Amino acid sequence: MSEVVDQLPSLEDEETMFNMADIAVFALFVGGIIAFYIYKTWEENNKVSIKPISLQQIKTGIVESGLDVVERMNKTNKRMVVFYGSQTGTAEEFSMRLAKEARYYGIPAMCADPMEYDVDTLKNLCDVPGHLAVFVLATYGEGDPTDNAVTFDQFIRNEETDLTGLNFSVFGLGNSTYEHYNKMGKDVDVCLEKAGGVRISALGLGDDDSNIEEDYMGWKEQFWTDVCKTYGVEKSEDNLDLRNYKLTLHEKIHKSKVYKGEMGYLNSYQNQRPPFDTKNPFKAPLRVNYNLCSEDSDRVVFHCEVDISKAKIKYDPGDHIAIYPENNHELVEKLGQRLDVDLDQVMSLDSTDEFSNKKHPFPCPTTYRTALTHYIDITTPPRTNLLKDLAPYATDPTEKEFLVKISSNSIEGKNQYNDWVVKDQRHIIHILEDMPSLAPPIDHVLELLPRLQCRYYSIASSPKANPRSIHICAALVKYKTSTGRPAEGVATSWLSKMVPTETEEYHVPVYVRRNQSFRLPRKASIPIIMIGPGTGYAPFRAFIQHRAALIKEGKECGENVLFFGCRNSDKDYLYKDELKEYQSDGVITLFEAFSRDTDKKYYVQNSMDENAMLIWGLLEKGAHVYVCGDAKKMARDVHTTLLTIIQDYGKMELRDAENYIISLENAFRYQKDVWS
């Protein structure tokens, strides 16, 4: 007890200690306030102002959502609305052209992204005097709606949807190499009529495997004829100003206010935060990039790995990675020189319609250089509307007459356009080179050219094996046009030049697009059959990595059969050592097809035919079949071979075999990830 008493301070000492403590605490408190004030002052002066981004804004790239289309039309005095379902920008471009052309007929029109509007308000569209609803809809993948038309697709297929009296017309965009060619356009046309709509003009179908521009022009001509008949209007011959945007030059603007390639939100690349999507891609570090083919191969197929460890991006085998590429910098410089502009001039293109949802054709303000590098497609052969609008800028009468002719709807004009533009693969720079007197202002060129779209690639890795990275397998596109000019794929040529080293680091804007129509079976015990020649092997590399990881965890897995093909076994056999190791470890059963190793060409479908009994036996066990690669030739041949196997080994007539395949598709046991 005495020890405790001895340790207690005296009353005098205690008073002194509390005084000193009070002073210390007070000093710390004051110091903290000063430090906090200094920090907040620094933060306010140095931080970049960014508005909060909701999940809906990230997904759609718009601030407003659930708008009332009738309210918007009445507010802006519009009578015609053109809805577009677009994945690559073509449907959106066609819809904008149609709305713009409506001015010639005295019909105030607007374009509308169905994702921005409450689709239920379509039911009230009949309340708009002299209304007309046009639907320009692309089909994505195997008969699916585009990302921005999913909700509309669900709405229109609902049997309770009542659109009685709705005046409508539909133009579909598709590719005839796909099994479900133009499914969206065809289905929506039928659904609108079933819902009580009144078809003003017949369904139009555009085929991207042929000449979709010619298809659109032909449909559009009949569409306006029908509109004139129904609404009692005529086309004006006056020279109307059809510009949608006006140019503003910025001489004094802080660099923090200027877009530098961001897709939707200013300075988002400097302040990365999830969720990452189409308007908010993640600028991923590129860690690995090398050629998978041998040096003596005439092909280049590169393997890339992007680091997503800091992005909180999740993905599954079968998903796609979207990449936002840059245009070739030399082409950008060449275009700037030809148009005689300072590429570093900061400018904006501002909508001439104060009520338009689309205030700019691309993020503004920005420089001409940034617009031409990141936002504008300068290498796709231009459509007829661009040539028609540029024709007045040609001072040579012969050049002007030629541009007017090839942009016309005459048979001769269509043929010349197809030969001179499409077949010869002339893009805007080639046209300016071949038309010396053509001198359009750059702002009009920027308004007319389409947006540069992201490119989708099948992910070639599994998160079970590579949770911190996404792998890409892509073939370099490089060739010469019929005019002898060099041509290259925008994304693959850009990626191929970025080889990271210890001193050089590169970044690639990306996001993951979920692909629910290309998924491994939920039960790992179900066998799978994979058919993927060349880069079509990419998603199957992810599948195999995934199942190899499950096997390593001691889980039961069904048989994994791979039919892989390439030209030469010693030149372009992708991931050869890796596949051989999977084979020796018993992870996969591998069948190879080399089309150029012998005089007789041998493809994956030939290998399938030789192993027909195995395939049929696995189908009977509930196997899932996956096909990835070229849609135009390979996928069709594989489908035919599969049909023959089912006929022969299932002892079925052709119709029964076709129904068997349909049942596989309906049960998600026959899935395709193909491209044309």
Residue, then its C-alpha position, 0 to 999 in steps of 0.5 A: m500500500s505504501e508503494v502506491v501512496d508513494q507513486l501518487p503526485s502531490l496536489e501541487d504537482e498535479e496542478t502543475m501537470f494539468n496546466m502543462a497538459d492543457i497547454a500541450v493539448f491546446a497547441l495540438f488543437v490549434g496546430g491541427i486546425i492550421a494544418f487542416y486549413i492548409y491541406k484543404t486550401w492545397e486540395e482545392n487549388n490542385k484537385v480536378s473537379i469531377k462530378p459524381i458518377s452514378l452507375q447509370q451514367i457510367k453505363t450510358g454516358i448521359v446524365e439524364s435517364g428515363l426521359d419521356v420521349v413525348e414530352r421531349m418531342n413536344k418541348t422541341n416541336k419534333r414530329m419524327v423520332v428515329f430510335y437507334g440500336s447501335q453497337t459499332g456506330t453505323a446504326e446511330e450514323f444512319s439514324m442521324r442522317l435520316a433525321k437530318e434529311a427530314r428537314y428537306y421534307g419539312i418534318p422536324a425530327m430528332c434522334a433518340d438512344p432508347m437507353e436514355y428514355d423510359v420505353d413505356t412513354l412510347k405508348n403515348l407517342c400517338d399524342v404527338p400530331g403527325h407523329l412518326a417513329v423510325f427504328v434503325l436497329a443493328t443485330y449484335g452477335e447471334g441475334d442479340p440486341t445491341d447494348n443500348a437496345v436491351t430494355f427496348d427489346q424486352f419492352i417490345r416483345n412483351e405481349e401486353t405492350d399496346l402501341t395502337g395507332l403508332n406510325f412506324s418504319v424499321f430498318g435493320l442492320g446485320n450480316s448475312t454470314y451470321e445464322h440469325y441475320n438481321k433478327m432484331g430488325k425483323d422481330v421488331d417490325v413484327c412486334l410493332e405490328k402485333a402491338g397495334g402499330v401502323r407500318i408506314s414503309a416496308l422493313g429494310l434490311g442492310d447487309d454488312d457482308s455486301n454493301i450496307e450503304e447501298d441497302y440503306m440508300g435503297w430503303k431510304e428512297q422508298f421510305w421518303t416516297d411512302v412518307c410523302k404519300t402518307y403525310g402529304v409532304e414534298k421534298s424541298e429543292d432549296n439549299l438548306d443549311l444541314r449543319n448540326y454543329k458550329l465551330t468555336l475556337h478557344e484561344k485562352i483555356h486552361k489545359s485542365k479543361v481540355y479533353k485529351g482522349e477521355m471517352g466521357y468524363l474530363n480528366s477521368y484518365q488521371n482520376q481512375r475510379p470504377p465502375f469501368d465501362t464504355k464511357n469510363p474505360f480503365k487505362a490499363p498498363l500493358r505488361v506483355n506483348y510478343n509475336l506468337c508466330s515464327e519469324d519466317s511466318d507471313r503472319v503476326v499474331f501477338h499475345c498481350e497482357v494488360d494489368i487490371s490489379k488496380a481496377k477492381i475489374k471482374y471477368d469470366p471465361g467467354d467475356h470480351i475486352a473492349i479496347y479503345p485504339e488510337n489512329n496512326h499518328e502519321l495519318v493524322e499529321k497528313l490529314g492536318q497538313r492536307l487541310d492546312v490546320d494547326l492540329d494543336q488548336v483547341m476547339s469545340l463543335d457545339s450543337t446548333d439545336e439547343f434542345s439536342n441531347k447530343k451537345h457535341p459529336f465527341p468530347c469537347p473542348t479538345t484539339y484537332r489532333t486529339a479529335l483525329t487521334h482518339y475520337i474520329d474514324i479516319t480510315t473507314p471508306p466514307r459513306t455517300n452522305l459525306l461525299k455529297d456534303l463535301a462535293p461543293y468544296a471541290t473547285d474543279p468542276t470535273e471532281k465536283e461532278f464525280l463526287v455528286k454522281i457517286s453519292s447519288n442513288s442512280i445505278e451508275g453512281k452506286n456502281q462507281y461508288n462501290d468500285w472507287v470507294v468500297k473496293d479500292q478501300r479509299h478513306i478520307i485521306h485517299i479521297l483528298e489526295d485524289m481530289p486536289s481541288l477538294a478543300p473542305p473546312i476541317d470542322h465540317v469533315l469532323e462533323l461528317l466522319p463517324r466516331l472511332q469505335c472500340r474493338y472487342y476481343s475474346i479474352a484469352s485468360s481465366p481469372k482463376a489462373n490470372p486474376r490480376s491480368i487479362h490476356i489478348c490474342a489478336a492477328l495483325v491486319k496489314y495489306k495493300t489495297s487495289t490502288g497499291r496503298p498500304a492499309e492496316g487495322v487501326a487497333t492491331s497496328w496500334l497494339s503491335k507497336m507497343v512493346p513494353t520494356e524496363t524503360e518504356e511503359y504503355h497504357v491501353p484504355v479497356y473495359v470488360r463486356r460481359n458475354q452471357s451467350f458464351r459461357l462454360p457449363r455451370k457444372a464442371s463435370i459436363p464435357i465440352i467440345m471446343i472448335g477454334p482455329g487460329t485466333g478463334y482459340a482465344p476464348f478456349r485458352a480461357f476455358i482450358q485455364h479455368r478447367a485446369a485450375l479446377i482440376k488442380e483444386g481436386k474438382e471433377c471435370g468433364e472431358n475437354v476436347l479441342f479442335f485446333g487448326c492453323r496453316n503450318s505446324d511450325k509457323d503459326y501454331l499458337y500457344k503450341d508448347e502450352l497446348k502440348e503440356y495440357q495434353s500431356d497432363g490429361v487436361i485436354t484431348l487435342f485434335e490438330a488440323f494444319s491446312r498448309d502442311t500437305d498438298k491436301k488442305y485439312y481443316v478443323q471440320n475435316s478433323m471433326d468428321e474423322n472423330a465423329m463417333l467421339i463427338w456424338g458420344l459426348l453429345e449424348k452425355g450432355a456435352h456443350v459445343y463451342v465455336c469461335g472464329d470466322a463466321k463466313k466460312m469456318a463456322r458454316d462448315v463446322h455447322t454443316t459437319l456437326l449436322t452431318i454427324i448428328q444425322d449419321y450417328g443419331k440415325m436422323e433425317l435432315r429435319d430431325a437433325e436440324n431440330y436437334i441442333i435447335s434444341l442444343e441452342n435453346a439449352f445453351r449447349y451450342q454457342k458461337d463467338v464468331w466474326s466476319 
